[in-house]
Amino acid sequence: MSLYRDEALILRTQKLGEADRIITMLTRDHGRVRGVAKGVRRTMSKFGARLEPGSHVDIQLHIGKTFDTVTQVEAIANYGEELANDYQRWTIASAILETTERFTPQEREPALQEFNLVVGALKVLAEKRYDSSLILDAFLLRSLAIGGYAPSMTNCSRCEKEGPHRYFSLVGGGSVCLDCRPSASATPAVETLKLMGDLLSGDWESASASELRNRREANGLITAYLHWHLERGLRSMPMVERV
């Protein structure tokens, strides 16, 4: 069929010509898709505001050779607009959107788990349900898990010896025992590894009770681990403001 309809989360936009935009989105059923929204940069555009980063929409597209063409958009929730007035939460939302795009490298490859994860993350971020930094770290850990890179937080990732262990290795896959630890392994606090496990499993009550020093240490480990597996850093991460 030349036309199809799907639910989508807008990840990024780029200018095209004088009045159009290229819209990068993650859809529920069709994976990551790029479409052209014609005339949306004109002031009289009917749906330009609905196609901003962070918008959750019901969208109709016409299949094209290079890019599909956006023909209709209905708003479901505009998380970007809700977060734009809060610098900390907006920088965190930007990191979430960029991470989502990086973890869906193949266009039109269904990624339902990642779609549900990013929509849920922006929803709880907009609702201020939990600490913003914890929401970001939980999202990063769960994206890694969906991609098959979940770090071990208790047993040794190499020999599976029961932990908790003192060492954490980026190249070793997370927690490692004394016998398996590679050089340059980190030595995080036991409470830090527990916090990371809570964020991965969704134990928000325990995660919210964590101490600031453990949150900072967990963030450093999660960010380094993410960059290791992505092989390069996120452009938005240095801009993230954490309180």
Secondary structure, 3 states (H helix, E strand, C coil): CCEEEEEEEEEEEEEECCCEEEEEEEECCCEEEEEEECCCCCCCCCCHHHHCCCEEEEEEEECCCCCEEEEEEEEEEEHHHHHCCCHHHHHHHHHHHHHHHHCCCCECCCCHHHHHHHHHHHHHHHCCCCCHHHHHHHHHHHHHHHCCCCCECCCCCCCCCCCCCCEEECCCCEEECCCCCCCCCECCCHHHHHHHHHHHHCCHHHHHCCCHHHHHHHHHHHHHHHHHHHCCCCCCHHHCCCC
